[in-house]
């Protein structure tokens, strides 16, 4: 055996080196593939000219990443945004929370123990009473005080935890037992993306094209991820986005459906109890940038007990 090794040592060394190189190449390819899959959002933002400012992953039981959060800015377009990509699963609860009054997004999120939350739908103060603009439902109970808007689409969460975005006509045509199976839903507008395309009505709207403001949106991807997006605006060097610009961005982030939520001073995203964006502070001349505006509802994600 020793004679064989000595006689063939050059070939054996070459064989060992070849094997090591092959294993390294396979591992590198697998690693690159893994990083690429985990960083689809990040890669898309970099391609759009964004500089990544802050990123963090939230792990669930067993070390599985359940939330990928990224803050990024683009000096040329005067935009700053905050994106959270949520991977739903049996350990994570998705829902809508509201009370009869108003509360800051961070307060509402803390009250229910949410890991991640964004502000929800539109609301109005009529004669010192808070009304939801569009229908809102929590734990199978519809909020009684709402301003009716039959054409607004819906963000829904079923009893099993699956999220969906449904057009108003589809919701109206649903069988009663199917509607009754929806645990939470919120009616808001406009629809930003449907079947990976921007609706014609949005592209035809001058306001949706030209009006730049802080924005909040929620989107769904083909691989069942939920994307929460908050766009800053109304402060120095940060203009905000139009609804069409936001829709285009969400499509680049692989959204197949997306819906706009209340924006402006309401736009807030909270992660692990911290407000991650700089809220615009509302339209009041006494509202200061950086201060949260109380809202009527939030969309949240929390670990199940």
C-alpha positions as CSV (number, residue, x, y, z in Angstrom):
1,X,0.0,0.0,0.0
2,X,2.8,2.4,0.9
3,X,4.6,1.6,-2.3
4,X,1.4,2.3,-4.2
5,X,1.0,5.7,-2.5
6,X,4.6,6.7,-3.1
7,X,4.4,5.7,-6.7
8,X,1.2,7.5,-7.4
9,X,1.5,10.4,-4.9
10,X,1.4,13.1,-7.6
11,X,-1.8,11.8,-9.1
12,X,-3.3,11.3,-5.6
13,X,-2.5,14.9,-4.6
14,X,-4.0,16.2,-7.8
15,X,-7.1,14.1,-7.2
16,X,-7.5,15.4,-3.6
17,X,-7.0,19.0,-4.8
18,X,-9.6,18.5,-7.5
19,X,-12.0,17.1,-4.9
20,X,-11.5,20.0,-2.5
21,X,-12.0,22.5,-5.3
22,X,-15.2,20.8,-6.5
23,X,-16.7,20.7,-3.0
24,X,-15.8,24.4,-2.5
25,X,-17.4,25.3,-5.8
26,X,-20.6,23.5,-4.9
27,X,-20.8,25.1,-1.4
28,X,-20.1,28.5,-2.9
29,X,-22.9,28.0,-5.4
30,X,-25.3,26.9,-2.7
31,X,-24.3,29.8,-0.5
32,X,-24.8,32.3,-3.3
33,X,-28.2,30.8,-4.1
34,X,-29.2,31.0,-0.4
35,X,-28.1,34.6,-0.1
36,X,-29.9,35.5,-3.3
37,X,-33.1,33.9,-2.1
38,X,-32.9,35.7,1.2
39,X,-32.1,39.1,-0.3
40,X,-34.6,39.5,-3.1
41,X,-35.9,42.7,-1.6
42,X,-32.4,44.0,-0.9
43,X,-31.2,43.2,-4.4
44,X,-34.2,44.8,-6.0
45,X,-33.8,48.0,-4.0
46,X,-30.1,48.2,-4.9
47,X,-31.0,47.8,-8.6
48,X,-33.3,50.7,-8.2
49,X,-30.5,52.9,-6.9
50,X,-31.3,52.7,-3.2
51,X,-28.6,52.7,-0.6
52,X,-29.3,50.3,2.2
53,X,-29.2,52.0,5.6
54,X,-30.4,49.4,8.1
55,X,-31.4,45.8,7.8
56,X,-32.4,43.1,10.3
57,X,-34.0,39.7,10.3
58,X,-36.4,38.5,13.0
59,X,-36.2,34.8,13.8
60,X,-39.1,32.7,14.9
61,X,-39.0,29.3,16.8
62,X,-36.3,27.0,15.5
63,X,-34.2,29.9,14.1
64,X,-36.4,30.4,11.0
65,X,-36.4,33.9,9.6
66,X,-40.0,35.2,9.7
67,X,-39.4,38.9,8.9
68,X,-36.8,40.6,6.8
69,X,-36.7,44.4,7.4
70,X,-34.8,46.9,5.3
71,X,-34.6,50.7,5.4
72,X,-33.1,52.4,2.3
73,X,-32.8,55.8,0.7
74,X,-32.3,57.2,-2.8
75,X,-30.9,60.7,-3.0
76,X,-31.6,61.1,-6.7
77,X,-35.3,60.4,-6.3
78,X,-35.5,62.0,-2.9
79,X,-37.1,58.9,-1.3
80,X,-36.6,57.0,1.9
81,X,-38.5,53.8,2.5
82,X,-38.9,51.0,4.9
83,X,-39.8,47.5,3.7
84,X,-40.7,44.4,5.8
85,X,-41.1,41.1,4.0
86,X,-43.0,38.6,6.2
87,X,-43.0,34.9,5.8
88,X,-46.3,33.6,7.1
89,X,-46.4,30.3,9.0
90,X,-48.1,28.4,11.8
91,X,-46.0,30.3,14.4
92,X,-47.0,33.8,13.2
93,X,-50.4,35.5,13.5
94,X,-51.5,38.1,10.9
95,X,-54.4,40.3,11.9
96,X,-56.1,43.7,12.0
97,X,-56.6,45.6,15.3
98,X,-58.8,48.6,16.1
99,X,-60.7,50.1,18.9
100,X,-63.6,52.6,19.0
101,X,-61.1,55.5,19.4
102,X,-57.6,56.4,18.1
103,X,-54.2,55.2,19.2
104,X,-50.7,55.6,17.9
105,X,-49.5,52.6,15.8
106,X,-46.7,51.9,18.4
107,X,-49.2,52.0,21.2
108,X,-51.7,49.6,19.5
109,X,-48.8,47.3,18.5
110,X,-47.5,47.2,22.1
111,X,-51.0,46.6,23.5
112,X,-51.4,43.3,21.5
113,X,-47.7,42.3,21.6
114,X,-47.1,42.7,17.9
115,X,-43.6,42.2,16.4
116,X,-44.4,44.2,13.3
117,X,-47.2,46.6,12.6
118,X,-48.2,49.3,10.1
119,X,-51.1,51.8,10.2
120,X,-54.3,50.6,8.7
121,X,-57.2,52.1,6.8
122,X,-58.8,55.5,6.5
123,X,-60.9,57.1,9.3
124,X,-62.9,60.2,10.0
125,X,-63.8,62.2,13.2
126,X,-67.5,63.1,12.8
127,X,-69.1,65.0,15.7
128,X,-66.3,63.7,18.1
129,X,-67.0,60.1,17.1
130,X,-64.5,58.0,15.1
131,X,-65.8,56.3,12.0
132,X,-63.9,53.9,9.8
133,X,-63.9,55.0,6.1
134,X,-64.8,51.6,4.6
135,X,-65.7,48.5,6.5
136,X,-63.3,46.9,9.1
137,X,-63.6,43.6,10.8
138,X,-61.7,42.1,13.8
139,X,-62.2,38.5,15.1
140,X,-65.2,38.0,12.9
141,X,-66.9,41.2,14.3
142,X,-67.6,44.2,11.9
143,X,-67.0,47.6,13.4
144,X,-70.5,49.2,13.5
145,X,-69.5,52.9,12.9
146,X,-68.2,53.1,9.3
147,X,-68.7,55.3,6.3
148,X,-69.9,53.1,3.5
149,X,-67.7,52.8,0.4
150,X,-68.9,49.9,-1.8
151,X,-66.1,50.2,-4.4
152,X,-63.1,50.0,-2.0
153,X,-61.1,46.7,-2.2
154,X,-60.3,44.6,0.8
155,X,-57.2,43.3,2.6
156,X,-58.5,40.1,4.3
157,X,-57.2,37.4,6.7
158,X,-58.9,34.1,6.8
159,X,-59.5,32.0,9.9
160,X,-56.5,29.8,9.0
161,X,-54.3,32.9,8.8
162,X,-54.0,33.2,5.0
163,X,-54.0,36.8,3.7
164,X,-55.5,38.0,0.5
165,X,-56.4,41.2,-1.4
166,X,-59.9,41.1,-2.9
167,X,-61.6,43.5,-5.3
168,X,-64.9,45.0,-4.2
169,X,-66.9,43.1,-6.8
170,X,-65.2,39.8,-5.8
171,X,-66.0,40.4,-2.2
172,X,-69.7,41.3,-3.0
173,X,-70.0,38.0,-5.0
174,X,-68.6,35.8,-2.3
175,X,-71.0,33.3,-0.7
176,X,-72.1,34.2,2.8
177,X,-70.3,31.2,4.4
178,X,-67.1,32.3,2.7
179,X,-67.4,35.8,4.0
180,X,-68.2,34.5,7.5
181,X,-64.9,32.5,7.4
182,X,-62.9,35.8,7.2
183,X,-61.5,36.5,10.6
184,X,-60.2,40.1,9.9
185,X,-60.6,42.5,6.9
186,X,-60.2,46.1,6.2
187,X,-61.6,48.1,3.3
188,X,-59.2,50.7,1.8
189,X,-58.1,52.2,-1.5
190,X,-56.9,52.3,-4.1
191,X,-55.8,48.9,-5.5
192,X,-52.1,49.4,-6.5
193,X,-51.3,46.0,-8.1
194,X,-53.4,43.2,-9.4
195,X,-52.1,40.2,-11.3
196,X,-48.6,41.8,-11.2
197,X,-50.0,44.8,-13.1
198,X,-51.0,48.4,-12.3
199,X,-54.8,48.8,-12.7
200,X,-55.8,50.9,-15.7
201,X,-57.9,53.2,-13.4
202,X,-54.8,54.0,-11.3
203,X,-52.7,54.8,-14.4
204,X,-55.4,57.1,-15.7
205,X,-55.6,59.1,-12.4
206,X,-53.7,62.4,-12.5
207,X,-53.6,62.5,-8.7
208,X,-52.2,58.9,-8.5
209,X,-49.5,59.9,-11.0
210,X,-48.5,63.3,-9.7
211,X,-49.3,63.6,-5.9
212,X,-46.2,62.7,-3.8
213,X,-46.8,62.0,-0.2
214,X,-45.9,59.6,2.6
215,X,-47.4,56.2,1.8
216,X,-48.3,52.9,3.5
217,X,-49.1,49.8,1.5
218,X,-49.4,46.1,1.9
219,X,-48.6,43.5,-0.9
220,X,-48.7,39.8,-1.5
221,X,-46.1,37.9,-3.6
222,X,-46.5,34.7,-5.6
223,X,-44.6,32.7,-2.9
224,X,-47.0,33.8,-0.2
225,X,-44.9,36.5,1.4
226,X,-46.5,39.6,2.8
227,X,-44.7,42.9,2.1
228,X,-45.4,46.0,4.3
229,X,-44.0,49.2,2.7
230,X,-43.9,52.6,4.3
231,X,-42.6,55.6,2.3
232,X,-41.4,58.8,4.1
233,X,-42.2,62.3,2.9
234,X,-43.0,65.9,3.8
235,X,-39.6,66.6,5.3
236,X,-36.3,67.9,4.1
237,X,-35.0,66.1,1.0
238,X,-37.6,63.4,1.2
239,X,-40.6,64.0,-1.1
240,X,-42.6,60.8,-0.8
241,X,-44.0,58.9,-3.7
242,X,-47.1,58.9,-5.9
243,X,-49.3,55.9,-5.8
244,X,-48.2,54.9,-9.3
245,X,-44.5,55.1,-8.3
246,X,-45.3,53.0,-5.2
247,X,-47.1,50.4,-7.4
248,X,-44.1,50.2,-9.8
249,X,-41.8,49.7,-6.8
250,X,-43.9,46.9,-5.4
251,X,-44.0,45.1,-8.7
252,X,-40.2,45.2,-8.7
253,X,-40.4,43.6,-5.3
254,X,-42.4,40.8,-6.8
255,X,-45.8,41.8,-5.7
256,X,-48.7,40.2,-7.5
257,X,-51.4,42.1,-5.5
258,X,-51.0,45.3,-3.5
259,X,-53.4,47.8,-1.8
260,X,-52.8,51.3,-0.5
261,X,-53.5,52.1,3.1
262,X,-53.9,55.4,4.9
263,X,-50.9,57.6,4.2
264,X,-49.6,61.1,5.0
265,X,-49.2,61.7,8.7
266,X,-50.6,58.3,9.5
267,X,-47.8,56.4,7.7
268,X,-46.0,54.4,10.4
269,X,-44.1,51.2,10.7
270,X,-43.2,49.6,14.0
271,X,-40.7,46.8,14.6
272,X,-40.2,45.2,18.0
273,X,-41.7,48.3,19.7
274,X,-39.6,50.9,17.8
275,X,-41.0,53.3,15.2
276,X,-38.7,52.7,12.2
277,X,-39.7,55.6,10.0
278,X,-40.0,59.3,10.7
279,X,-43.7,60.1,10.6
280,X,-44.8,63.2,8.8
281,X,-46.9,64.3,11.8
282,X,-50.2,65.0,10.1
283,X,-51.5,68.0,8.2
284,X,-52.2,70.2,11.2
285,X,-49.9,73.3,11.4
286,X,-49.2,72.3,15.0
287,X,-48.2,68.7,14.1
288,X,-44.4,68.2,14.3
289,X,-42.5,65.9,11.9
290,X,-41.3,62.8,13.7
291,X,-44.4,62.5,16.0
292,X,-46.8,59.7,15.4
293,X,-50.4,60.5,14.4
294,X,-53.0,58.5,16.2
295,X,-54.9,56.2,13.9
296,X,-58.0,54.0,14.0
297,X,-56.6,50.6,12.9
298,X,-53.4,48.7,12.4
299,X,-52.3,45.6,10.5
300,X,-50.1,43.5,12.7
301,X,-47.9,40.4,12.9
302,X,-47.1,38.6,16.2
303,X,-45.9,35.2,17.4
304,X,-48.5,32.8,18.5
305,X,-48.4,31.6,22.0
